[in-house]
Amino acid sequence: MSLRTDLGKVRGLGSAKEGVAHWWAQRLTAIALVPLMLWLVINIAHLAGADVKAVQAWIANPLTSVLLILMIVAVFHHMQLGLQVVIEDYVHTEWLKVACIIAVKFAAIALAATSLFAILKIAFAG
Amino acid sequence: MDTRERPLSPHLQVYKPQLTSILSLMHRMTGVALAVGTLLLVWWLVAASLGGEAFTTIQTIIGSWFGRLLLFGWTLALFYHLCNGIRHLFWDMGKGLDLPAAYRSGWIVIAAAIVLTISGWVCGYYSMGAL
C-alpha cells in the first residue's frame, strides 16, 4: 500500500519538488557527449601543430560548426548540472551554497555564449 | 532540537579504500577538473577566431612541456570520465550492479581510459609528423 496521495503520484515530483528533471538532463547530455567528445578529440589530435588557417578552415566547415555548437551546449549544460550537485554536497552554508550555484550557472552561460560567438564568427566572418 | 555537530554518515575515514569507492571519487574529481579544462577550450576557440598573435600565444603555451602535461592530464580525465560515465549509464539501466560486475567494469574503465588516452596522443604526434 502506498501512502502517497493521488495528486502526488500524478505530479510525480517527489519530496524535492522537482522530480527527475535534473537527473534526466544530466543523463541526456552525457549520452550526447559520448560521440561528440570522441569526435572532438580525434579532430583535435589531427589538428596538432596545425596553423591558424587550418584550424579556422576546420571550424568554418558547416558540419564542424554545427557539431561544435552542439558539443558546447551539451558540455556547459552537463558541467553546470554536475558542479551544482558537487556544491550542494559540500557547501553547507546556505548563502554561500546559493552564491556558488549562481556563479557556476552564470559562468557556464557566459563561457558557452563566448564559445558559440567565436565559432559563428569563424563560420560567417572568416 | 539537539543541534550539536554530530558525525554524519558515511564515515569515509573509517573505510578501507576500495576500487569502487576510489573510482566514484575520481569520477567527481575528473568532472571538476574537466570543468576547469573547459576554460582552455574556450580560450582556444576565441584565439582561433581572433587569429594572429592570440593564436600563436595559445599554441606556444599548449606546445610547451607544461602545456602538454596539462593537456595530457585533461585527456586522461576526459576519457576516464567518459568511460566511467558509460558505466554509470549501465547502472542506471539496472545492469552490472552486483559486486563482481562492478569490479570488472571498474578495471575495464581504467584500462579503456589509458588505452584511449595513449591512442589519442599517438594520433596527435603522428599528425605533427613526429612519429
gemmi code that builds the backbone of each chain (N, CA, C; Angstrom):
import gemmi

chains = {
    "A": [
        ("MET", (0.833, -1.198, 0.000), (0.000, 0.000, 0.000), (0.871, 1.252, 0.000)),
        ("SER", (0.534, 2.181, -0.839), (1.300, 3.423, -0.893), (0.605, 4.499, -0.070)),
        ("LEU", (1.390, 5.264, 0.642), (0.826, 6.356, 1.440), (0.801, 7.668, 0.662)),
        ("ARG", (1.267, 7.623, -0.588), (1.299, 8.861, -1.374), (-0.094, 9.225, -1.844)),
        ("THR", (-0.347, 10.521, -1.908), (-1.666, 10.971, -2.359), (-1.774, 10.821, -3.873)),
        ("ASP", (-2.989, 10.772, -4.375), (-3.211, 10.650, -5.821), (-2.577, 11.821, -6.567)),
        ("LEU", (-2.747, 13.014, -6.004), (-2.196, 14.210, -6.654), (-0.662, 14.120, -6.710)),
        ("GLY", (-0.070, 13.645, -5.590), (1.393, 13.497, -5.544), (1.884, 12.537, -6.600)),
        ("LYS", (1.135, 11.437, -6.803), (1.539, 10.432, -7.801), (1.450, 11.005, -9.211)),
        ("VAL", (0.375, 11.761, -9.459), (0.179, 12.344, -10.785), (1.291, 13.351, -11.088)),
        ("ARG", (1.604, 14.181, -10.103), (2.643, 15.191, -10.336), (4.010, 14.530, -10.459)),
        ("GLY", (4.247, 13.483, -9.664), (5.497, 12.724, -9.744), (6.726, 13.553, -9.454)),
        ("LEU", (6.596, 14.523, -8.563), (7.732, 15.410, -8.320), (8.533, 15.062, -7.060)),
        ("GLY", (8.016, 14.122, -6.252), (8.760, 13.691, -5.072), (8.969, 14.762, -4.024)),
        ("SER", (9.801, 14.424, -3.006), (9.970, 15.326, -1.866), (10.782, 16.569, -2.212)),
        ("ALA", (11.620, 16.479, -3.243), (12.426, 17.640, -3.613), (11.639, 18.614, -4.476)),
        ("LYS", (10.414, 18.236, -4.860), (9.505, 19.085, -5.646), (10.027, 19.418, -7.041)),
        ("GLU", (11.004, 18.652, -7.519), (11.486, 18.955, -8.868), (11.583, 17.699, -9.724)),
        ("GLY", (11.113, 16.563, -9.185), (11.096, 15.345, -9.979), (12.469, 14.913, -10.430)),
        ("VAL", (12.534, 14.324, -11.625), (13.812, 13.784, -12.109), (14.415, 14.672, -13.192)),
        ("ALA", (13.964, 15.936, -13.289), (14.418, 16.812, -14.382), (15.939, 16.960, -14.396)),
        ("HIS", (16.525, 17.201, -13.222), (17.968, 17.400, -13.134), (18.697, 16.102, -13.524)),
        ("TRP", (18.259, 15.006, -12.939), (18.859, 13.685, -13.182), (18.786, 13.342, -14.677)),
        ("TRP", (17.614, 13.562, -15.260), (17.383, 13.208, -16.660), (18.236, 14.078, -17.595)),
        ("ALA", (18.322, 15.378, -17.314), (19.124, 16.278, -18.148), (20.599, 15.888, -18.087)),
        ("GLN", (21.071, 15.472, -16.904), (22.457, 15.039, -16.746), (22.738, 13.815, -17.631)),
        ("ARG", (21.785, 12.878, -17.676), (21.957, 11.663, -18.499), (21.861, 11.974, -19.989)),
        ("LEU", (20.889, 12.811, -20.374), (20.720, 13.150, -21.791), (21.994, 13.799, -22.343)),
        ("THR", (22.532, 14.768, -21.590), (23.742, 15.445, -22.055), (24.926, 14.474, -22.048)),
        ("ALA", (24.947, 13.543, -21.090), (26.027, 12.557, -21.031), (26.016, 11.688, -22.283)),
        ("ILE", (24.820, 11.217, -22.666), (24.698, 10.357, -23.854), (25.151, 11.127, -25.099)),
        ("ALA", (24.734, 12.385, -25.195), (25.112, 13.207, -26.351), (26.618, 13.428, -26.393)),
        ("LEU", (27.232, 13.566, -25.217), (28.651, 13.920, -25.165), (29.579, 12.749, -25.496)),
        ("VAL", (29.096, 11.509, -25.386), (29.971, 10.369, -25.704), (30.484, 10.468, -27.152)),
        ("PRO", (29.582, 10.486, -28.165), (30.106, 10.618, -29.534), (30.746, 11.980, -29.809)),
        ("LEU", (30.177, 13.058, -29.233), (30.696, 14.405, -29.511), (32.139, 14.577, -29.010)),
        ("MET", (32.439, 14.062, -27.821), (33.793, 14.225, -27.289), (34.785, 13.328, -28.035)),
        ("LEU", (34.355, 12.112, -28.412), (35.240, 11.243, -29.198), (35.579, 11.929, -30.516)),
        ("TRP", (34.565, 12.517, -31.155), (34.762, 13.251, -32.408), (35.719, 14.421, -32.201)),
        ("LEU", (35.522, 15.159, -31.114), (36.367, 16.336, -30.846), (37.828, 15.937, -30.652)),
        ("VAL", (38.062, 14.906, -29.831), (39.442, 14.502, -29.545), (40.146, 14.008, -30.809)),
        ("ILE", (39.450, 13.222, -31.613), (40.044, 12.720, -32.856), (40.443, 13.895, -33.748)),
        ("ASN", (39.536, 14.878, -33.883), (39.808, 16.014, -34.764), (40.903, 16.923, -34.225)),
        ("ILE", (40.926, 17.131, -32.903), (41.969, 17.983, -32.324), (43.326, 17.293, -32.453)),
        ("ALA", (43.333, 15.965, -32.291), (44.583, 15.219, -32.466), (45.090, 15.386, -33.902)),
        ("HIS", (44.152, 15.381, -34.868), (44.533, 15.581, -36.267), (45.053, 16.992, -36.519)),
        ("LEU", (44.574, 17.962, -35.706), (44.976, 19.355, -35.891), (46.244, 19.716, -35.117)),
        ("ALA", (46.825, 18.731, -34.410), (48.030, 19.004, -33.614), (49.101, 19.660, -34.477)),
        ("GLY", (49.565, 20.821, -34.035), (50.623, 21.527, -34.744), (50.163, 22.301, -35.972)),
        ("ALA", (48.846, 22.270, -36.261), (48.342, 22.975, -37.444), (48.359, 24.486, -37.221)),
        ("ASP", (48.489, 25.265, -38.308), (48.485, 26.727, -38.163), (47.034, 27.236, -38.074)),
        ("VAL", (46.918, 28.538, -37.806), (45.597, 29.117, -37.555), (44.670, 28.982, -38.762)),
        ("LYS", (45.231, 29.065, -39.971), (44.416, 28.947, -41.191), (43.726, 27.583, -41.255)),
        ("ALA", (44.488, 26.524, -40.950), (43.935, 25.168, -40.988), (42.863, 24.981, -39.916)),
        ("VAL", (43.123, 25.557, -38.722), (42.147, 25.440, -37.627), (40.863, 26.181, -37.990)),
        ("GLN", (41.015, 27.402, -38.552), (39.832, 28.188, -38.949), (39.050, 27.484, -40.068)),
        ("ALA", (39.775, 26.888, -41.004), (39.112, 26.184, -42.109), (38.307, 24.999, -41.567)),
        ("TRP", (38.888, 24.317, -40.558), (38.180, 23.174, -39.956), (36.899, 23.643, -39.258)),
        ("ILE", (37.015, 24.726, -38.452), (35.851, 25.226, -37.706), (34.782, 25.761, -38.662)),
        ("ALA", (35.208, 26.390, -39.775), (34.268, 27.011, -40.723), (33.492, 25.983, -41.535)),
        ("ASN", (33.991, 24.733, -41.583), (33.249, 23.682, -42.274), (31.873, 23.547, -41.609)),
        ("PRO", (30.764, 23.592, -42.406), (29.420, 23.593, -41.796), (29.178, 22.438, -40.816)),
        ("LEU", (29.612, 21.241, -41.178), (29.401, 20.086, -40.289), (30.141, 20.285, -38.968)),
        ("THR", (31.383, 20.774, -39.076), (32.158, 21.038, -37.860), (31.480, 22.094, -37.010)),
        ("SER", (31.043, 23.204, -37.644), (30.407, 24.295, -36.892), (29.219, 23.778, -36.092)),
        ("VAL", (28.351, 23.014, -36.753), (27.145, 22.519, -36.087), (27.508, 21.561, -34.953)),
        ("LEU", (28.440, 20.640, -35.212), (28.832, 19.687, -34.163), (29.505, 20.400, -32.987)),
        ("LEU", (30.316, 21.428, -33.290), (30.948, 22.199, -32.210), (29.898, 22.917, -31.366)),
        ("ILE", (28.883, 23.487, -32.044), (27.821, 24.190, -31.313), (27.074, 23.208, -30.393)),
        ("LEU", (26.727, 22.028, -30.935), (26.043, 21.017, -30.122), (26.923, 20.592, -28.947)),
        ("MET", (28.230, 20.417, -29.229), (29.168, 19.996, -28.196), (29.244, 21.035, -27.075)),
        ("ILE", (29.361, 22.314, -27.457), (29.475, 23.390, -26.459), (28.215, 23.464, -25.581)),
        ("VAL", (27.042, 23.388, -26.214), (25.790, 23.447, -25.443), (25.714, 22.271, -24.472)),
        ("ALA", (26.018, 21.064, -24.970), (25.947, 19.869, -24.112), (26.992, 19.928, -23.005)),
        ("VAL", (28.214, 20.338, -23.335), (29.298, 20.400, -22.342), (28.929, 21.341, -21.192)),
        ("PHE", (28.509, 22.562, -21.527), (28.273, 23.529, -20.456), (26.991, 23.242, -19.676)),
        ("HIS", (26.002, 22.623, -20.334), (24.807, 22.220, -19.597), (25.182, 21.098, -18.615)),
        ("HIS", (25.896, 20.094, -19.122), (26.342, 18.961, -18.301), (27.237, 19.447, -17.149)),
        ("MET", (28.122, 20.388, -17.463), (29.072, 20.906, -16.468), (28.347, 21.599, -15.307)),
        ("GLN", (27.406, 22.484, -15.633), (26.749, 23.212, -14.542), (25.829, 22.301, -13.721)),
        ("LEU", (25.249, 21.272, -14.364), (24.426, 20.312, -13.607), (25.296, 19.550, -12.611)),
        ("GLY", (26.478, 19.122, -13.080), (27.391, 18.359, -12.235), (27.962, 19.193, -11.105)),
        ("LEU", (28.429, 20.400, -11.433), (29.016, 21.269, -10.403), (27.972, 21.658, -9.354)),
        ("GLN", (26.714, 21.796, -9.795), (25.645, 22.130, -8.851), (25.526, 21.048, -7.768)),
        ("VAL", (25.580, 19.773, -8.191), (25.472, 18.664, -7.233), (26.670, 18.647, -6.289)),
        ("VAL", (27.867, 18.892, -6.850), (29.076, 18.917, -6.017), (28.953, 20.026, -4.962)),
        ("ILE", (28.505, 21.205, -5.382), (28.348, 22.330, -4.439), (27.300, 21.991, -3.376)),
        ("GLU", (26.181, 21.418, -3.807), (25.112, 21.064, -2.852), (25.604, 20.049, -1.822)),
        ("ASP", (26.528, 19.169, -2.241), (27.035, 18.138, -1.334), (28.052, 18.671, -0.330)),
        ("TYR", (28.861, 19.633, -0.742), (29.986, 20.028, 0.116), (29.883, 21.411, 0.734)),
        ("VAL", (29.060, 22.292, 0.176), (28.953, 23.644, 0.754), (27.678, 23.688, 1.594)),
        ("HIS", (27.842, 23.791, 2.918), (26.675, 23.680, 3.796), (26.158, 25.014, 4.314)),
        ("THR", (26.918, 26.106, 4.077), (26.435, 27.430, 4.480), (25.469, 27.894, 3.397)),
        ("GLU", (24.216, 28.087, 3.781), (23.163, 28.311, 2.793), (23.458, 29.433, 1.792)),
        ("TRP", (23.822, 30.627, 2.309), (24.021, 31.758, 1.382), (25.190, 31.506, 0.443)),
        ("LEU", (26.257, 30.841, 0.978), (27.439, 30.565, 0.158), (27.110, 29.528, -0.916)),
        ("LYS", (26.295, 28.530, -0.512), (25.884, 27.493, -1.452), (25.119, 28.110, -2.617)),
        ("VAL", (24.149, 28.942, -2.296), (23.338, 29.584, -3.340), (24.217, 30.486, -4.208)),
        ("ALA", (25.135, 31.228, -3.567), (26.026, 32.121, -4.317), (26.902, 31.326, -5.281)),
        ("CYS", (27.436, 30.186, -4.822), (28.290, 29.348, -5.675), (27.503, 28.800, -6.863)),
        ("ILE", (26.278, 28.342, -6.592), (25.459, 27.777, -7.670), (25.138, 28.852, -8.707)),
        ("ILE", (24.798, 30.061, -8.241), (24.504, 31.158, -9.177), (25.752, 31.479, -10.004)),
        ("ALA", (26.920, 31.531, -9.334), (28.172, 31.853, -10.030), (28.467, 30.801, -11.103)),
        ("VAL", (28.279, 29.513, -10.759), (28.547, 28.430, -11.711), (27.605, 28.512, -12.910)),
        ("LYS", (26.317, 28.769, -12.642), (25.343, 28.829, -13.741), (25.630, 30.019, -14.659)),
        ("PHE", (25.944, 31.178, -14.074), (26.255, 32.356, -14.890), (27.530, 32.125, -15.698)),
        ("ALA", (28.547, 31.539, -15.041), (29.819, 31.289, -15.731), (29.613, 30.322, -16.896)),
        ("ALA", (28.794, 29.277, -16.681), (28.544, 28.296, -17.741), (27.899, 28.970, -18.947)),
        ("ILE", (26.916, 29.838, -18.690), (26.225, 30.510, -19.788), (27.175, 31.486, -20.501)),
        ("ALA", (27.977, 32.221, -19.718), (28.913, 33.183, -20.319), (29.962, 32.474, -21.176)),
        ("LEU", (30.505, 31.353, -20.660), (31.526, 30.620, -21.412), (30.930, 29.995, -22.673)),
        ("ALA", (29.700, 29.477, -22.553), (29.043, 28.885, -23.724), (28.786, 29.959, -24.778)),
        ("ALA", (28.275, 31.124, -24.357), (27.983, 32.207, -25.301), (29.260, 32.673, -25.997)),
        ("THR", (30.353, 32.788, -25.225), (31.636, 33.205, -25.799), (32.110, 32.203, -26.853)),
        ("SER", (32.012, 30.914, -26.526), (32.433, 29.867, -27.463), (31.586, 29.886, -28.723)),
        ("LEU", (30.262, 29.993, -28.546), (29.362, 29.983, -29.700), (29.637, 31.188, -30.600)),
        ("PHE", (29.894, 32.351, -29.984), (30.190, 33.546, -30.776), (31.476, 33.335, -31.582)),
        ("ALA", (32.487, 32.744, -30.940), (33.756, 32.504, -31.637), (33.559, 31.560, -32.822)),
        ("ILE", (32.770, 30.497, -32.617), (32.523, 29.526, -33.689), (31.785, 30.196, -34.846)),
        ("LEU", (30.718, 30.949, -34.525), (29.923, 31.599, -35.561), (30.723, 32.673, -36.295)),
        ("LYS", (31.587, 33.379, -35.568), (32.411, 34.413, -36.190), (33.326, 33.786, -37.241)),
        ("ILE", (33.943, 32.658, -36.892), (34.823, 31.971, -37.851), (34.006, 31.446, -39.028)),
        ("ALA", (32.803, 30.898, -38.715), (31.976, 30.309, -39.771), (31.455, 31.356, -40.754)),
        ("PHE", (31.040, 32.520, -40.243), (30.400, 33.521, -41.099), (31.325, 34.652, -41.551)),
        ("ALA", (32.268, 35.051, -40.653), (33.106, 36.207, -40.983), (34.537, 35.811, -41.345)),
        ("GLY", (34.845, 34.532, -41.222), (36.173, 34.041, -41.596), (37.268, 34.421, -40.625)),
    ],
    "B": [
        ("MET", (15.363, 21.234, 19.579), (16.063, 20.159, 18.852), (17.559, 20.209, 19.127)),
        ("ASP", (18.156, 19.048, 19.277), (19.593, 18.970, 19.521), (20.350, 19.299, 18.229)),
        ("THR", (21.133, 20.369, 18.275), (21.827, 20.762, 17.044), (23.341, 20.639, 17.176)),
        ("ARG", (23.792, 19.752, 18.119), (25.246, 19.552, 18.236), (25.810, 19.037, 16.920)),
        ("GLU", (27.117, 19.268, 16.710), (27.777, 18.790, 15.490), (27.979, 17.292, 15.594)),
        ("ARG", (27.043, 16.537, 15.069), (27.170, 15.080, 15.136), (27.821, 14.560, 13.868)),
        ("PRO", (28.546, 13.437, 13.977), (29.158, 12.894, 12.754), (28.077, 12.441, 11.781)),
        ("LEU", (28.287, 12.731, 10.516), (27.318, 12.355, 9.502), (27.819, 11.147, 8.718)),
        ("SER", (26.910, 10.277, 8.361), (27.248, 9.133, 7.526), (27.393, 9.611, 6.086)),
        ("PRO", (28.243, 9.071, 5.225), (29.141, 7.954, 5.509), (30.463, 8.415, 6.130)),
        ("HIS", (31.003, 7.620, 7.025), (32.284, 7.944, 7.657), (33.405, 7.463, 6.744)),
        ("LEU", (33.722, 8.280, 5.767), (34.701, 7.850, 4.753), (36.046, 7.486, 5.371)),
        ("GLN", (36.400, 8.172, 6.490), (37.733, 7.969, 7.064), (37.896, 6.603, 7.725)),
        ("VAL", (36.789, 5.905, 8.075), (36.932, 4.599, 8.714), (36.853, 3.455, 7.697)),
        ("TYR", (36.604, 3.814, 6.430), (36.533, 2.774, 5.405), (37.897, 2.499, 4.802)),
        ("LYS", (38.157, 1.231, 4.527), (39.355, 0.887, 3.764), (39.063, 1.314, 2.322)),
        ("PRO", (39.989, 2.026, 1.659), (39.719, 2.412, 0.265), (39.497, 1.168, -0.612)),
        ("GLN", (38.460, 1.214, -1.424), (38.182, 0.100, -2.326), (38.130, 0.629, -3.751)),
        ("LEU", (38.307, -0.260, -4.718), (38.275, 0.163, -6.121), (36.995, 0.940, -6.421)),
        ("THR", (35.872, 0.409, -5.945), (34.580, 1.043, -6.247), (34.487, 2.464, -5.680)),
        ("SER", (34.965, 2.642, -4.440), (34.863, 3.976, -3.830), (35.867, 4.945, -4.453)),
        ("ILE", (37.076, 4.435, -4.755), (38.101, 5.294, -5.370), (37.630, 5.785, -6.744)),
        ("LEU", (37.058, 4.876, -7.540), (36.598, 5.251, -8.875), (35.447, 6.253, -8.804)),
        ("SER", (34.581, 6.085, -7.794), (33.469, 7.016, -7.613), (34.002, 8.415, -7.302)),
        ("LEU", (34.992, 8.450, -6.399), (35.628, 9.722, -6.030), (36.300, 10.354, -7.254)),
        ("MET", (36.976, 9.493, -8.047), (37.688, 10.004, -9.231), (36.720, 10.566, -10.267)),
        ("HIS", (35.509, 9.994, -10.336), (34.529, 10.492, -11.310), (34.201, 11.955, -11.005)),
        ("ARG", (34.026, 12.248, -9.727), (33.764, 13.623, -9.292), (34.965, 14.524, -9.537)),
        ("MET", (36.129, 14.034, -9.118), (37.331, 14.870, -9.243), (37.635, 15.183, -10.704)),
        ("THR", (37.513, 14.172, -11.588), (37.779, 14.434, -13.009), (36.709, 15.368, -13.579)),
        ("GLY", (35.475, 15.239, -13.076), (34.408, 16.131, -13.534), (34.730, 17.585, -13.232)),
        ("VAL", (35.180, 17.832, -12.001), (35.541, 19.205, -11.613), (36.770, 19.672, -12.414)),
        ("ALA", (37.740, 18.776, -12.591), (38.937, 19.134, -13.363), (38.574, 19.478, -14.807)),
        ("LEU", (37.642, 18.715, -15.376), (37.217, 18.974, -16.759), (36.486, 20.311, -16.864)),
        ("ALA", (35.752, 20.662, -15.803), (35.072, 21.965, -15.788), (36.117, 23.079, -15.891)),
        ("VAL", (37.219, 22.930, -15.149), (38.303, 23.925, -15.234), (38.920, 23.868, -16.637)),
        ("GLY", (39.047, 22.663, -17.175), (39.642, 22.473, -18.503), (38.841, 23.127, -19.628)),
        ("THR", (37.530, 23.353, -19.400), (36.736, 23.997, -20.451), (37.258, 25.404, -20.745)),
        ("LEU", (37.917, 26.021, -19.735), (38.488, 27.358, -19.947), (39.499, 27.328, -21.094)),
        ("LEU", (40.270, 26.253, -21.155), (41.268, 26.096, -22.219), (40.582, 25.973, -23.586)),
        ("LEU", (39.487, 25.198, -23.603), (38.734, 25.000, -24.846), (38.167, 26.331, -25.351)),
        ("VAL", (37.578, 27.113, -24.412), (37.000, 28.405, -24.781), (38.108, 29.344, -25.275)),
        ("TRP", (39.219, 29.361, -24.555), (40.358, 30.203, -24.936), (40.833, 29.840, -26.352)),
        ("TRP", (40.937, 28.542, -26.611), (41.400, 28.060, -27.915), (40.456, 28.512, -29.038)),
        ("LEU", (39.138, 28.385, -28.815), (38.149, 28.803, -29.820), (38.212, 30.310, -30.059)),
        ("VAL", (38.315, 31.095, -28.968), (38.387, 32.551, -29.095), (39.676, 32.943, -29.826)),
        ("ALA", (40.797, 32.295, -29.455), (42.078, 32.588, -30.104), (42.016, 32.272, -31.596)),
        ("ALA", (41.335, 31.170, -31.942), (41.196, 30.801, -33.358), (40.372, 31.841, -34.097)),
        ("SER", (39.357, 32.426, -33.434), (38.516, 33.432, -34.090), (39.264, 34.754, -34.254)),
        ("LEU", (40.196, 35.037, -33.318), (40.970, 36.278, -33.411), (42.135, 36.140, -34.387)),
        ("GLY", (42.709, 34.921, -34.435), (43.845, 34.663, -35.318), (45.092, 35.398, -34.859)),
        ("GLY", (46.089, 35.465, -35.739), (47.317, 36.213, -35.476), (48.003, 35.857, -34.175)),
        ("GLU", (48.327, 36.921, -33.403), (49.135, 36.750, -32.200), (48.417, 35.933, -31.119)),
        ("ALA", (47.081, 36.136, -31.004), (46.301, 35.421, -29.985), (46.446, 33.910, -30.153)),
        ("PHE", (46.415, 33.451, -31.408), (46.513, 32.014, -31.657), (47.937, 31.517, -31.449)),
        ("THR", (48.911, 32.337, -31.870), (50.322, 31.954, -31.662), (50.601, 31.775, -30.175)),
        ("THR", (50.032, 32.682, -29.348), (50.242, 32.611, -27.896), (49.738, 31.293, -27.321)),
        ("ILE", (48.489, 30.936, -27.613), (47.943, 29.706, -27.022), (48.648, 28.476, -27.579)),
        ("GLN", (49.060, 28.553, -28.852), (49.765, 27.412, -29.434), (51.128, 27.206, -28.753)),
        ("THR", (51.796, 28.327, -28.442), (53.087, 28.243, -27.750), (52.897, 27.661, -26.352)),
        ("ILE", (51.824, 28.127, -25.653), (51.574, 27.644, -24.286), (51.236, 26.150, -24.292)),
        ("ILE", (50.340, 25.737, -25.191), (49.961, 24.320, -25.254), (51.157, 23.475, -25.709)),
        ("GLY", (51.977, 24.048, -26.579), (53.121, 23.307, -27.110), (54.268, 23.134, -26.120)),
        ("SER", (54.295, 23.952, -25.049), (55.362, 23.833, -24.049), (55.202, 22.520, -23.277)),
        ("TRP", (56.263, 22.139, -22.545), (56.164, 20.850, -21.818), (55.069, 20.899, -20.777)),
        ("PHE", (54.893, 22.084, -20.135), (53.857, 22.206, -19.109), (52.469, 22.143, -19.749)),
        ("GLY", (52.339, 22.801, -20.907), (51.073, 22.778, -21.629), (50.693, 21.374, -22.056)),
        ("ARG", (51.707, 20.632, -22.540), (51.450, 19.257, -22.962), (51.060, 18.376, -21.780)),
        ("LEU", (51.725, 18.635, -20.635), (51.414, 17.875, -19.419), (49.959, 18.129, -19.002)),
        ("LEU", (49.567, 19.423, -19.031), (48.184, 19.791, -18.703), (47.198, 19.113, -19.655)),
        ("LEU", (47.522, 19.177, -20.938), (46.642, 18.613, -21.959), (46.559, 17.090, -21.828)),
        ("PHE", (47.681, 16.470, -21.450), (47.679, 15.015, -21.249), (46.770, 14.664, -20.066)),
        ("GLY", (46.899, 15.422, -18.974), (46.050, 15.213, -17.800), (44.589, 15.416, -18.153)),
        ("TRP", (44.328, 16.432, -18.980), (42.964, 16.729, -19.408), (42.404, 15.571, -20.236)),
        ("THR", (43.231, 15.032, -21.152), (42.796, 13.908, -21.993), (42.464, 12.692, -21.130)),
        ("LEU", (43.345, 12.384, -20.175), (43.135, 11.230, -19.295), (41.859, 11.424, -18.461)),
        ("ALA", (41.680, 12.636, -17.912), (40.488, 12.930, -17.114), (39.232, 12.792, -17.973)),
        ("LEU", (39.314, 13.296, -19.207), (38.174, 13.223, -20.113), (37.792, 11.782, -20.403)),
        ("PHE", (38.786, 10.966, -20.788), (38.475, 9.582, -21.151), (38.041, 8.772, -19.934)),
        ("TYR", (38.617, 9.070, -18.757), (38.166, 8.369, -17.555), (36.702, 8.708, -17.273)),
        ("HIS", (36.392, 10.020, -17.296), (35.035, 10.484, -17.000), (34.036, 9.942, -18.026)),
        ("LEU", (34.469, 9.878, -19.284), (33.617, 9.369, -20.366), (33.321, 7.880, -20.167)),
        ("CYS", (34.391, 7.095, -19.926), (34.219, 5.640, -19.766), (33.427, 5.324, -18.505)),
        ("ASN", (33.766, 5.987, -17.400), (33.043, 5.723, -16.156), (31.608, 6.239, -16.244)),
        ("GLY", (31.409, 7.277, -17.066), (30.054, 7.785, -17.297), (29.200, 6.737, -17.992)),
        ("ILE", (29.804, 6.021, -18.952), (29.083, 4.937, -19.636), (28.749, 3.837, -18.618)),
        ("ARG", (29.702, 3.571, -17.674), (29.462, 2.587, -16.606), (28.250, 3.011, -15.770)),
        ("HIS", (28.173, 4.326, -15.495), (27.035, 4.842, -14.742), (25.724, 4.664, -15.515)),
        ("LEU", (25.779, 4.865, -16.846), (24.562, 4.730, -17.651), (24.057, 3.282, -17.621)),
        ("PHE", (24.995, 2.314, -17.597), (24.584, 0.908, -17.491), (23.946, 0.650, -16.131)),
        ("TRP", (24.528, 1.240, -15.075), (23.926, 1.100, -13.735), (22.532, 1.697, -13.718)),
        ("ASP", (22.352, 2.833, -14.430), (21.034, 3.476, -14.488), (19.994, 2.547, -15.114)),
        ("MET", (20.468, 1.641, -16.002), (19.553, 0.685, -16.624), (19.403, -0.563, -15.750)),
        ("GLY", (20.049, -0.532, -14.571), (19.951, -1.662, -13.652), (20.868, -2.816, -13.991)),
        ("LYS", (21.845, -2.557, -14.864), (22.765, -3.629, -15.271), (24.128, -3.494, -14.587)),
        ("GLY", (24.717, -4.629, -14.221), (26.071, -4.646, -13.661), (26.186, -4.100, -12.261)),
        ("LEU", (25.127, -4.230, -11.473), (25.145, -3.644, -10.134), (25.721, -4.577, -9.064)),
        ("ASP", (25.863, -5.889, -9.363), (26.410, -6.780, -8.340), (27.912, -6.553, -8.200)),
        ("LEU", (28.463, -6.954, -7.065), (29.844, -6.610, -6.733), (30.886, -7.102, -7.751)),
        ("PRO", (30.843, -8.404, -8.156), (31.852, -8.840, -9.152), (31.784, -8.022, -10.440)),
        ("ALA", (30.560, -7.734, -10.906), (30.389, -6.962, -12.148), (30.899, -5.534, -11.966)),
        ("ALA", (30.665, -4.946, -10.790), (31.108, -3.569, -10.531), (32.638, -3.493, -10.534)),
        ("TYR", (33.290, -4.524, -9.985), (34.753, -4.545, -10.001), (35.276, -4.759, -11.416)),
        ("ARG", (34.652, -5.686, -12.145), (35.086, -5.970, -13.515), (34.968, -4.708, -14.369)),
        ("SER", (33.800, -4.043, -14.324), (33.616, -2.842, -15.144), (34.571, -1.740, -14.694)),
        ("GLY", (34.888, -1.719, -13.388), (35.840, -0.723, -12.885), (37.209, -0.869, -13.528)),
        ("TRP", (37.718, -2.097, -13.569), (39.022, -2.338, -14.198), (38.974, -2.069, -15.701)),
        ("ILE", (37.840, -2.419, -16.329), (37.686, -2.154, -17.778), (37.762, -0.648, -18.033)),
        ("VAL", (37.105, 0.142, -17.171), (37.105, 1.601, -17.325), (38.528, 2.144, -17.233)),
        ("ILE", (39.302, 1.667, -16.249), (40.690, 2.134, -16.092), (41.501, 1.804, -17.338)),
        ("ALA", (41.387, 0.553, -17.804), (42.151, 0.119, -18.974), (41.740, 0.916, -20.217)),
        ("ALA", (40.425, 1.091, -20.404), (39.920, 1.807, -21.581), (40.389, 3.260, -21.579)),
        ("ALA", (40.353, 3.894, -20.403), (40.773, 5.303, -20.320), (42.243, 5.445, -20.701)),
        ("ILE", (43.088, 4.518, -20.221), (44.525, 4.582, -20.538), (44.765, 4.332, -22.022)),
        ("VAL", (44.102, 3.299, -22.559), (44.284, 2.963, -23.986), (43.820, 4.116, -24.878)),
        ("LEU", (42.650, 4.691, -24.584), (42.122, 5.794, -25.394), (43.026, 7.023, -25.317)),
        ("THR", (43.556, 7.310, -24.115), (44.433, 8.479, -23.953), (45.705, 8.296, -24.778)),
        ("ILE", (46.329, 7.121, -24.657), (47.572, 6.880, -25.407), (47.292, 6.909, -26.908)),
        ("SER", (46.170, 6.314, -27.338), (45.823, 6.331, -28.768), (45.668, 7.760, -29.272)),
        ("GLY", (44.990, 8.589, -28.499), (44.789, 9.984, -28.883), (46.108, 10.708, -29.054)),
        ("TRP", (47.036, 10.479, -28.123), (48.331, 11.162, -28.188), (49.212, 10.623, -29.304)),
        ("VAL", (49.150, 9.315, -29.559), (49.900, 8.748, -30.687), (49.379, 9.377, -31.976)),
        ("CYS", (48.034, 9.482, -32.084), (47.381, 10.096, -33.242), (47.847, 11.545, -33.401)),
        ("GLY", (47.928, 12.285, -32.301), (48.361, 13.677, -32.337), (49.799, 13.837, -32.796)),
        ("TYR", (50.695, 13.039, -32.230), (52.112, 13.129, -32.613), (52.321, 12.669, -34.050)),
        ("TYR", (51.486, 11.702, -34.480), (51.569, 11.226, -35.859), (51.175, 12.351, -36.817)),
        ("SER", (50.112, 13.103, -36.461), (49.665, 14.222, -37.305), (50.733, 15.301, -37.427)),
        ("MET", (51.509, 15.484, -36.343), (52.558, 16.509, -36.364), (53.793, 16.023, -37.128)),
        ("GLY", (53.765, 14.736, -37.508), (54.914, 14.172, -38.215), (56.060, 13.820, -37.292)),
        ("ALA", (55.751, 13.718, -35.973), (56.806, 13.418, -35.004), (57.032, 11.906, -34.866)),
        ("LEU", (56.152, 11.102, -35.480), (56.312, 9.643, -35.375), (56.609, 9.050, -36.756)),
    ],
}
model = gemmi.Model(1)
for chain_id, residues in chains.items():
    chain = gemmi.Chain(chain_id)
    for i, (resn, *xyz) in enumerate(residues, 1):
        res = gemmi.Residue()
        res.name, res.seqid = resn, gemmi.SeqId(i, " ")
        for name, pos in zip(("N", "CA", "C"), xyz):
            atom = gemmi.Atom()
            atom.name, atom.element = name, gemmi.Element(name[0])
            atom.pos, atom.b_iso = gemmi.Position(*pos), 0.0
            res.add_atom(atom)
        chain.add_residue(res)
    model.add_chain(chain)
structure = gemmi.Structure()
structure.add_model(model)
structure.setup_entities()
